[in-house]
């Protein structure tokens, strides 16, 4: 039986197969509905990518170098292939499942993933930035924003959110 729980599938992946390509965390401005998708082969997850819909997730998956569904010797008369990625490589998606990850503040384990995504996005944004104090301040602000959004979405008491404001860098 295939598991349709995106977060449970995400927790089965090693960190190097969870890609932080276009991270937009819950509670942030997200006009294109970018979210995390887990791409699975048969019954096992292969990787997770951020995208605004399933086709974009497949394109990102192929562009990252995964060849799980690639057809190496395509039949020119076959119309069952999907062409994915920047190079429009033929893929056989008969065994492919794409599951969106829905972050639910009621599940405590998810906060650690959100913090990991925030940390990775912070590192990507500041690549080459050498000012130590500024870098630490920006990282702390980023982490506080993730925690604040998570607490707001989970319905935390207003007093806790006020106390969190004292931690501002």
Backbone as JSON Lines, residues from 0, in Angstrom:
{"i":0,"aa":"X","n":[0.84,-1.19,0.0],"ca":[0.0,0.0,0.0],"c":[0.88,1.24,0.0]}
{"i":1,"aa":"X","n":[0.65,2.13,-0.95],"ca":[1.43,3.35,-1.06],"c":[1.0,4.34,0.0]}
{"i":2,"aa":"X","n":[1.97,4.94,0.66],"ca":[1.7,5.89,1.73],"c":[1.57,7.29,1.14]}
{"i":3,"aa":"X","n":[0.43,7.94,1.34],"ca":[0.21,9.28,0.79],"c":[0.51,10.39,1.78]}
{"i":4,"aa":"X","n":[1.14,10.07,2.9],"ca":[1.48,11.08,3.89],"c":[2.83,11.68,3.52]}
{"i":5,"aa":"X","n":[2.83,12.89,2.98],"ca":[4.05,13.52,2.52],"c":[5.11,13.68,3.59]}
{"i":6,"aa":"X","n":[4.69,14.07,4.81],"ca":[5.68,14.26,5.87],"c":[6.31,12.93,6.28]}
{"i":7,"aa":"X","n":[5.52,11.87,6.34],"ca":[6.07,10.57,6.7],"c":[7.07,10.1,5.64]}
{"i":8,"aa":"X","n":[6.77,10.34,4.37],"ca":[7.7,10.0,3.3],"c":[8.96,10.85,3.39]}
{"i":9,"aa":"X","n":[8.8,12.13,3.72],"ca":[9.94,13.02,3.86],"c":[10.88,12.52,4.95]}
{"i":10,"aa":"X","n":[10.33,12.03,6.03],"ca":[11.16,11.57,7.15],"c":[11.94,10.29,6.8]}
{"i":11,"aa":"X","n":[11.58,9.61,5.7],"ca":[12.31,8.42,5.28],"c":[13.52,8.75,4.42]}
{"i":12,"aa":"X","n":[13.62,10.0,3.96],"ca":[14.71,10.4,3.08],"c":[15.94,10.82,3.88]}
{"i":13,"aa":"X","n":[17.12,10.57,3.31],"ca":[18.35,11.11,3.88],"c":[18.4,12.6,3.53]}
{"i":14,"aa":"X","n":[19.08,13.37,4.36],"ca":[19.11,14.82,4.16],"c":[19.67,15.23,2.8]}
{"i":15,"aa":"X","n":[20.6,14.45,2.23],"ca":[21.17,14.86,0.95],"c":[20.22,14.62,-0.22]}
{"i":16,"aa":"X","n":[19.05,14.05,0.04],"ca":[18.02,13.89,-1.0],"c":[16.84,14.83,-0.78]}
{"i":17,"aa":"X","n":[16.97,15.72,0.19],"ca":[15.97,16.76,0.43],"c":[16.58,18.06,-0.05]}
{"i":18,"aa":"X","n":[16.1,18.56,-1.16],"ca":[16.73,19.71,-1.82],"c":[16.02,21.01,-1.45]}
{"i":19,"aa":"X","n":[16.79,21.99,-1.09],"ca":[16.26,23.29,-0.67],"c":[16.43,24.27,-1.83]}
{"i":20,"aa":"X","n":[15.77,23.98,-2.95],"ca":[15.95,24.78,-4.15],"c":[15.16,26.08,-4.14]}
{"i":21,"aa":"X","n":[13.93,26.11,-3.73],"ca":[13.1,27.32,-3.71],"c":[12.26,27.35,-2.44]}
{"i":22,"aa":"X","n":[12.9,27.36,-1.31],"ca":[12.2,27.22,-0.03],"c":[11.32,28.43,0.27]}
{"i":23,"aa":"X","n":[10.04,28.17,0.5],"ca":[9.11,29.16,1.05],"c":[8.39,28.46,2.19]}
{"i":24,"aa":"X","n":[8.6,28.96,3.38],"ca":[8.11,28.28,4.57],"c":[6.67,28.68,4.89]}
{"i":25,"aa":"X","n":[5.96,27.84,5.65],"ca":[4.58,28.18,6.04],"c":[4.52,29.53,6.75]}
{"i":26,"aa":"X","n":[3.53,30.31,6.38],"ca":[3.34,31.63,6.99],"c":[4.03,32.75,6.22]}
{"i":27,"aa":"X","n":[4.86,32.42,5.22],"ca":[5.53,33.44,4.43],"c":[4.7,33.77,3.2]}
{"i":28,"aa":"X","n":[4.98,34.92,2.6],"ca":[4.3,35.34,1.38],"c":[4.59,34.31,0.29]}
{"i":29,"aa":"X","n":[3.54,33.75,-0.31],"ca":[3.71,32.66,-1.27],"c":[2.65,32.75,-2.36]}
{"i":30,"aa":"X","n":[2.76,33.73,-3.27],"ca":[1.71,33.92,-4.28],"c":[1.62,32.78,-5.3]}
{"i":31,"aa":"X","n":[2.71,32.02,-5.49],"ca":[2.71,30.95,-6.49],"c":[2.49,29.57,-5.87]}
{"i":32,"aa":"X","n":[2.18,29.53,-4.57],"ca":[1.89,28.28,-3.87],"c":[3.05,27.28,-3.98]}
{"i":33,"aa":"X","n":[4.28,27.76,-3.81],"ca":[5.45,26.89,-3.79],"c":[5.38,26.04,-2.53]}
{"i":34,"aa":"X","n":[5.57,24.74,-2.71],"ca":[5.55,23.82,-1.56],"c":[6.5,22.67,-1.83]}
{"i":35,"aa":"X","n":[6.67,21.84,-0.84],"ca":[7.59,20.72,-0.93],"c":[6.87,19.49,-1.47]}
{"i":36,"aa":"X","n":[7.49,18.84,-2.46],"ca":[6.96,17.61,-3.03],"c":[7.96,16.49,-2.81]}
{"i":37,"aa":"X","n":[7.46,15.31,-2.42],"ca":[8.29,14.12,-2.34],"c":[8.01,13.31,-3.6]}
{"i":38,"aa":"X","n":[9.07,12.97,-4.33],"ca":[8.95,12.18,-5.55],"c":[9.34,10.75,-5.21]}
{"i":39,"aa":"X","n":[8.42,9.83,-5.51],"ca":[8.6,8.43,-5.12],"c":[8.63,7.53,-6.35]}
{"i":40,"aa":"X","n":[9.37,6.45,-6.23],"ca":[9.42,5.39,-7.24],"c":[8.81,4.16,-6.59]}
{"i":41,"aa":"X","n":[7.77,3.61,-7.2],"ca":[7.04,2.48,-6.62],"c":[6.55,2.87,-5.23]}
{"i":42,"aa":"X","n":[7.14,2.3,-4.18],"ca":[6.66,2.55,-2.82],"c":[7.67,3.26,-1.95]}
{"i":43,"aa":"X","n":[8.77,3.73,-2.52],"ca":[9.81,4.36,-1.71],"c":[10.1,5.78,-2.21]}
{"i":44,"aa":"X","n":[10.34,6.7,-1.3],"ca":[10.68,8.06,-1.71],"c":[12.11,8.11,-2.27]}
{"i":45,"aa":"X","n":[12.3,8.96,-3.28],"ca":[13.61,9.12,-3.91],"c":[14.22,10.46,-3.53]}
{"i":46,"aa":"X","n":[13.43,11.53,-3.6],"ca":[13.93,12.86,-3.31],"c":[12.76,13.79,-2.99]}
{"i":47,"aa":"X","n":[13.11,14.96,-2.45],"ca":[12.11,16.0,-2.18],"c":[12.62,17.3,-2.76]}
{"i":48,"aa":"X","n":[11.74,18.01,-3.47],"ca":[12.09,19.3,-4.09],"c":[10.96,20.3,-3.85]}
{"i":49,"aa":"X","n":[11.3,21.57,-3.87],"ca":[10.32,22.64,-3.74],"c":[9.9,23.08,-5.14]}
{"i":50,"aa":"X","n":[8.61,23.22,-5.34],"ca":[8.08,23.64,-6.64],"c":[6.66,24.17,-6.46]}
{"i":51,"aa":"X","n":[6.13,24.79,-7.52],"ca":[4.78,25.35,-7.44],"c":[3.72,24.41,-7.99]}
{"i":52,"aa":"X","n":[4.09,23.33,-8.63],"ca":[3.14,22.27,-9.0],"c":[3.93,21.01,-9.36]}
{"i":53,"aa":"X","n":[3.23,19.93,-9.64],"ca":[3.86,18.63,-9.84],"c":[4.82,18.61,-11.03]}
{"i":54,"aa":"X","n":[4.45,19.25,-12.15],"ca":[5.33,19.25,-13.32],"c":[6.64,19.98,-13.01]}
{"i":55,"aa":"X","n":[6.54,21.1,-12.31],"ca":[7.76,21.83,-11.93],"c":[8.62,21.0,-10.98]}
{"i":56,"aa":"X","n":[7.97,20.2,-10.12],"ca":[8.72,19.31,-9.22],"c":[9.48,18.26,-10.02]}
{"i":57,"aa":"X","n":[8.82,17.68,-11.02],"ca":[9.51,16.69,-11.87],"c":[10.65,17.34,-12.65]}
{"i":58,"aa":"X","n":[10.44,18.54,-13.16],"ca":[11.51,19.25,-13.88],"c":[12.71,19.48,-12.97]}
{"i":59,"aa":"X","n":[12.47,19.94,-11.75],"ca":[13.56,20.18,-10.8],"c":[14.27,18.86,-10.45]}
{"i":60,"aa":"X","n":[13.49,17.81,-10.27],"ca":[14.03,16.48,-9.95],"c":[14.99,16.02,-11.05]}
{"i":61,"aa":"X","n":[14.59,16.13,-12.3],"ca":[15.44,15.71,-13.44],"c":[16.65,16.64,-13.56]}
{"i":62,"aa":"X","n":[16.44,17.94,-13.39],"ca":[17.55,18.89,-13.51],"c":[18.59,18.71,-12.41]}
{"i":63,"aa":"X","n":[18.19,18.14,-11.27],"ca":[19.14,17.87,-10.19],"c":[19.98,16.63,-10.47]}
{"i":64,"aa":"X","n":[19.68,15.92,-11.57],"ca":[20.51,14.8,-11.97],"c":[19.95,13.43,-11.66]}
{"i":65,"aa":"X","n":[18.75,13.36,-11.14],"ca":[18.14,12.05,-10.87],"c":[17.72,11.4,-12.19]}
{"i":66,"aa":"X","n":[18.04,10.13,-12.34],"ca":[17.71,9.4,-13.56],"c":[16.8,8.22,-13.27]}
{"i":67,"aa":"X","n":[16.04,8.29,-12.21],"ca":[15.19,7.19,-11.77],"c":[14.2,6.75,-12.84]}
{"i":68,"aa":"X","n":[13.61,7.7,-13.55],"ca":[12.56,7.39,-14.52],"c":[13.02,7.59,-15.97]}
{"i":69,"aa":"X","n":[14.3,7.87,-16.17],"ca":[14.81,8.2,-17.51],"c":[14.72,6.99,-18.44]}
{"i":70,"aa":"X","n":[14.33,7.26,-19.67],"ca":[14.29,6.25,-20.72],"c":[15.54,6.45,-21.57]}
{"i":71,"aa":"X","n":[16.42,5.45,-21.57],"ca":[17.71,5.59,-22.26],"c":[17.63,5.32,-23.76]}
{"i":72,"aa":"X","n":[16.74,4.45,-24.17],"ca":[16.6,4.11,-25.58],"c":[15.12,4.28,-25.97]}
{"i":73,"aa":"X","n":[14.66,5.53,-26.1],"ca":[13.23,5.75,-26.32],"c":[12.75,5.25,-27.68]}
{"i":74,"aa":"X","n":[11.58,4.68,-27.65],"ca":[10.91,4.24,-28.88],"c":[10.27,5.49,-29.51]}
{"i":75,"aa":"X","n":[10.63,5.85,-30.74],"ca":[10.08,7.07,-31.34],"c":[8.57,7.01,-31.56]}
{"i":76,"aa":"X","n":[7.99,5.81,-31.57],"ca":[6.55,5.67,-31.79],"c":[5.75,5.66,-30.49]}
{"i":77,"aa":"X","n":[6.44,5.63,-29.36],"ca":[5.75,5.56,-28.07],"c":[5.34,6.97,-27.62]}
{"i":78,"aa":"X","n":[4.09,7.09,-27.24],"ca":[3.57,8.39,-26.79],"c":[3.38,8.44,-25.28]}
{"i":79,"aa":"X","n":[3.9,7.42,-24.58],"ca":[3.69,7.33,-23.13],"c":[4.75,8.04,-22.31]}
{"i":80,"aa":"X","n":[5.71,8.68,-22.93],"ca":[6.78,9.33,-22.19],"c":[6.38,10.75,-21.81]}
{"i":81,"aa":"X","n":[6.93,11.18,-20.69],"ca":[6.83,12.59,-20.3],"c":[8.22,13.18,-20.52]}
{"i":82,"aa":"X","n":[8.27,14.39,-20.99],"ca":[9.56,15.03,-21.24],"c":[9.78,16.09,-20.17]}
{"i":83,"aa":"X","n":[10.79,15.84,-19.34],"ca":[10.99,16.65,-18.14],"c":[12.38,17.28,-18.11]}
{"i":84,"aa":"X","n":[12.48,18.33,-17.33],"ca":[13.76,19.0,-17.14],"c":[14.03,20.01,-18.23]}
{"i":85,"aa":"X","n":[15.11,20.76,-18.05],"ca":[15.48,21.78,-19.03],"c":[15.8,21.17,-20.39]}
{"i":86,"aa":"X","n":[16.32,19.92,-20.39],"ca":[16.7,19.26,-21.64],"c":[15.56,18.43,-22.23]}
{"i":87,"aa":"X","n":[14.39,18.45,-21.61],"ca":[13.22,17.67,-22.06],"c":[13.59,16.21,-22.32]}
{"i":88,"aa":"X","n":[14.16,15.59,-21.29],"ca":[14.56,14.19,-21.4],"c":[13.34,13.29,-21.24]}
{"i":89,"aa":"X","n":[13.25,12.2,-22.04],"ca":[12.1,11.3,-21.92],"c":[12.13,10.53,-20.6]}
{"i":90,"aa":"X","n":[10.98,10.49,-19.93],"ca":[10.83,9.8,-18.64],"c":[9.62,8.89,-18.72]}
{"i":91,"aa":"X","n":[9.75,7.71,-18.15],"ca":[8.61,6.8,-18.01],"c":[8.09,6.94,-16.59]}
{"i":92,"aa":"X","n":[6.95,7.56,-16.44],"ca":[6.42,7.88,-15.12],"c":[5.37,6.88,-14.63]}
{"i":93,"aa":"X","n":[5.36,5.67,-15.19],"ca":[4.37,4.66,-14.78],"c":[4.48,4.32,-13.3]}
{"i":94,"aa":"X","n":[5.69,4.37,-12.73],"ca":[5.89,4.01,-11.33],"c":[6.17,5.23,-10.46]}
{"i":95,"aa":"X","n":[5.92,6.41,-10.99],"ca":[6.2,7.66,-10.27],"c":[4.98,8.11,-9.47]}
{"i":96,"aa":"X","n":[5.24,8.51,-8.24],"ca":[4.21,9.12,-7.39],"c":[4.78,10.43,-6.87]}
{"i":97,"aa":"X","n":[3.98,11.48,-6.91],"ca":[4.4,12.78,-6.41],"c":[3.44,13.17,-5.3]}
{"i":98,"aa":"X","n":[3.99,13.37,-4.12],"ca":[3.16,13.63,-2.94],"c":[3.56,14.98,-2.34]}
{"i":99,"aa":"X","n":[2.61,15.92,-2.23],"ca":[2.95,17.19,-1.56],"c":[3.07,16.99,-0.06]}
{"i":100,"aa":"X","n":[3.99,17.72,0.54],"ca":[4.16,17.67,2.0],"c":[3.34,18.8,2.59]}
{"i":101,"aa":"X","n":[2.39,18.44,3.43],"ca":[1.57,19.43,4.12],"c":[2.13,19.61,5.52]}
{"i":102,"aa":"X","n":[2.64,20.79,5.82],"ca":[3.17,21.04,7.16],"c":[2.01,21.33,8.09]}
{"i":103,"aa":"X","n":[1.97,20.6,9.18],"ca":[0.91,20.71,10.17],"c":[1.54,21.07,11.5]}
{"i":104,"aa":"X","n":[1.26,22.24,12.04],"ca":[1.87,22.65,13.3],"c":[1.54,21.73,14.47]}
{"i":105,"aa":"X","n":[0.54,20.89,14.34],"ca":[0.2,19.97,15.43],"c":[1.2,18.82,15.54]}
{"i":106,"aa":"X","n":[2.05,18.64,14.54],"ca":[3.04,17.56,14.57],"c":[4.38,18.17,14.94]}
{"i":107,"aa":"X","n":[4.87,17.91,16.17],"ca":[6.08,18.58,16.67],"c":[7.33,18.29,15.86]}
{"i":108,"aa":"X","n":[7.46,17.12,15.26],"ca":[8.68,16.77,14.51],"c":[8.9,17.68,13.32]}
{"i":109,"aa":"X","n":[7.86,18.31,12.84],"ca":[7.99,19.12,11.64],"c":[8.79,20.4,11.87]}
{"i":110,"aa":"X","n":[8.83,20.89,13.09],"ca":[9.58,22.12,13.36],"c":[11.06,21.93,13.04]}
{"i":111,"aa":"X","n":[11.62,20.77,13.32],"ca":[13.03,20.54,13.03],"c":[13.3,20.62,11.52]}
{"i":112,"aa":"X","n":[12.37,20.13,10.71],"ca":[12.53,20.24,9.26],"c":[12.43,21.68,8.81]}
{"i":113,"aa":"X","n":[11.48,22.42,9.36],"ca":[11.33,23.83,8.98],"c":[12.59,24.61,9.33]}
{"i":114,"aa":"X","n":[13.18,24.32,10.49],"ca":[14.41,25.0,10.88],"c":[15.57,24.62,9.95]}
{"i":115,"aa":"X","n":[15.61,23.35,9.54],"ca":[16.65,22.91,8.6],"c":[16.51,23.67,7.27]}
{"i":116,"aa":"X","n":[15.27,23.81,6.78],"ca":[15.04,24.53,5.52],"c":[15.43,25.99,5.67]}
{"i":117,"aa":"X","n":[15.1,26.59,6.81],"ca":[15.45,27.99,7.04],"c":[16.96,28.17,7.08]}
{"i":118,"aa":"X","n":[17.65,27.25,7.73],"ca":[19.11,27.31,7.82],"c":[19.74,27.18,6.44]}
{"i":119,"aa":"X","n":[19.26,26.24,5.65],"ca":[19.82,26.05,4.32],"c":[19.56,27.26,3.43]}
{"i":120,"aa":"X","n":[18.35,27.81,3.51],"ca":[18.05,29.0,2.71],"c":[18.94,30.16,3.13]}
{"i":121,"aa":"X","n":[19.16,30.29,4.44],"ca":[20.04,31.34,4.95],"c":[21.45,31.17,4.4]}
{"i":122,"aa":"X","n":[21.97,29.94,4.43],"ca":[23.32,29.68,3.92],"c":[23.41,29.97,2.42]}
{"i":123,"aa":"X","n":[22.39,29.59,1.67],"ca":[22.39,29.85,0.23],"c":[22.35,31.35,-0.07]}
{"i":124,"aa":"X","n":[21.56,32.09,0.7],"ca":[21.43,33.53,0.47],"c":[22.69,34.29,0.82]}
{"i":125,"aa":"X","n":[23.47,33.78,1.77],"ca":[24.65,34.51,2.23],"c":[25.96,33.91,1.73]}
{"i":126,"aa":"X","n":[25.91,33.08,0.73],"ca":[27.14,32.49,0.2],"c":[28.09,33.61,-0.22]}
{"i":127,"aa":"X","n":[29.27,33.6,0.31],"ca":[30.26,34.62,-0.02],"c":[30.21,35.84,0.88]}
{"i":128,"aa":"X","n":[29.23,35.95,1.76],"ca":[29.11,37.08,2.68],"c":[29.98,36.77,3.9]}
{"i":129,"aa":"X","n":[30.96,37.64,4.2],"ca":[31.96,37.31,5.23],"c":[31.77,38.0,6.56]}
{"i":130,"aa":"X","n":[30.91,38.98,6.67],"ca":[30.77,39.72,7.92],"c":[30.13,38.83,8.97]}
{"i":131,"aa":"X","n":[30.92,38.35,9.94],"ca":[30.48,37.37,10.93],"c":[29.29,37.82,11.76]}
{"i":132,"aa":"X","n":[29.36,39.03,12.35],"ca":[28.29,39.49,13.23],"c":[26.99,39.68,12.46]}
{"i":133,"aa":"X","n":[27.07,40.27,11.27],"ca":[25.87,40.45,10.45],"c":[25.27,39.12,10.06]}
{"i":134,"aa":"X","n":[26.13,38.19,9.71],"ca":[25.67,36.86,9.3],"c":[24.94,36.15,10.44]}
{"i":135,"aa":"X","n":[25.5,36.22,11.65],"ca":[24.85,35.59,12.82],"c":[23.52,36.26,13.14]}
{"i":136,"aa":"X","n":[23.49,37.6,13.07],"ca":[22.25,38.33,13.35],"c":[21.16,37.94,12.35]}
{"i":137,"aa":"X","n":[21.53,37.86,11.06],"ca":[20.54,37.5,10.03],"c":[20.07,36.06,10.22]}
{"i":138,"aa":"X","n":[20.98,35.14,10.59],"ca":[20.59,33.75,10.83],"c":[19.62,33.68,12.0]}
{"i":139,"aa":"X","n":[19.94,34.39,13.08],"ca":[19.05,34.37,14.26],"c":[17.69,34.93,13.93]}
{"i":140,"aa":"X","n":[17.64,36.0,13.13],"ca":[16.36,36.57,12.73],"c":[15.57,35.59,11.89]}
{"i":141,"aa":"X","n":[16.24,34.89,10.99],"ca":[15.59,33.9,10.13],"c":[14.98,32.77,10.97]}
{"i":142,"aa":"X","n":[15.73,32.26,11.93],"ca":[15.25,31.18,12.79],"c":[14.07,31.66,13.64]}
{"i":143,"aa":"X","n":[14.18,32.88,14.17],"ca":[13.06,33.43,14.97],"c":[11.8,33.57,14.12]}
{"i":144,"aa":"X","n":[11.94,33.99,12.88],"ca":[10.77,34.11,12.01],"c":[10.11,32.76,11.78]}
{"i":145,"aa":"X","n":[10.91,31.72,11.58],"ca":[10.35,30.39,11.39],"c":[9.6,29.94,12.63]}
{"i":146,"aa":"X","n":[10.19,30.12,13.79],"ca":[9.54,29.72,15.04],"c":[8.27,30.52,15.26]}
{"i":147,"aa":"X","n":[8.32,31.84,15.02],"ca":[7.14,32.69,15.21],"c":[6.0,32.24,14.28]}
{"i":148,"aa":"X","n":[6.29,32.03,13.01],"ca":[5.26,31.59,12.07],"c":[4.69,30.24,12.47]}
{"i":149,"aa":"X","n":[5.55,29.34,12.9],"ca":[5.11,28.01,13.32],"c":[4.18,28.11,14.53]}
{"i":150,"aa":"X","n":[4.55,28.96,15.49],"ca":[3.71,29.12,16.69],"c":[2.38,29.79,16.34]}
{"i":151,"aa":"X","n":[2.4,30.76,15.46],"ca":[1.16,31.41,15.05],"c":[0.23,30.42,14.35]}
{"i":152,"aa":"X","n":[0.79,29.61,13.46],"ca":[-0.03,28.62,12.76],"c":[-0.58,27.55,13.7]}
{"i":153,"aa":"X","n":[0.16,27.26,14.76],"ca":[-0.29,26.22,15.68],"c":[-1.27,26.76,16.73]}
{"i":154,"aa":"X","n":[-1.54,28.07,16.7],"ca":[-2.5,28.64,17.64],"c":[-1.92,28.85,19.03]}
{"i":155,"aa":"X","n":[-0.63,29.18,19.08],"ca":[0.03,29.41,20.38],"c":[-0.59,30.62,21.07]}
{"i":156,"aa":"X","n":[-0.57,30.63,22.39],"ca":[-1.13,31.78,23.12],"c":[-0.39,33.08,22.78]}
{"i":157,"aa":"X","n":[-1.13,34.16,22.81],"ca":[-0.57,35.47,22.49],"c":[0.59,35.83,23.43]}
{"i":158,"aa":"X","n":[0.53,35.39,24.67],"ca":[1.6,35.7,25.63],"c":[2.93,35.07,25.19]}
{"i":159,"aa":"X","n":[2.88,33.88,24.62],"ca":[4.1,33.24,24.15],"c":[4.69,34.0,22.97]}
{"i":160,"aa":"X","n":[3.86,34.49,22.09],"ca":[4.34,35.26,20.95],"c":[4.95,36.58,21.4]}
{"i":161,"aa":"X","n":[4.35,37.2,22.45],"ca":[4.92,38.44,22.99],"c":[6.29,38.17,23.62]}
{"i":162,"aa":"X","n":[6.4,37.04,24.35],"ca":[7.69,36.69,24.94],"c":[8.75,36.44,23.88]}
{"i":163,"aa":"X","n":[8.36,35.91,22.76],"ca":[9.28,35.64,21.67],"c":[9.85,36.95,21.11]}
{"i":164,"aa":"X","n":[9.08,38.03,21.19],"ca":[9.54,39.32,20.68],"c":[10.76,39.83,21.45]}
{"i":165,"aa":"X","n":[10.93,39.4,22.71],"ca":[12.09,39.82,23.48],"c":[13.39,39.18,22.98]}
{"i":166,"aa":"X","n":[13.28,38.14,22.19],"ca":[14.46,37.48,21.67],"c":[14.98,38.09,20.37]}
{"i":167,"aa":"X","n":[14.3,39.12,19.88],"ca":[14.7,39.74,18.62],"c":[16.16,40.17,18.7]}
{"i":168,"aa":"X","n":[16.93,39.88,17.64],"ca":[18.35,40.29,17.64],"c":[18.5,41.79,17.47]}
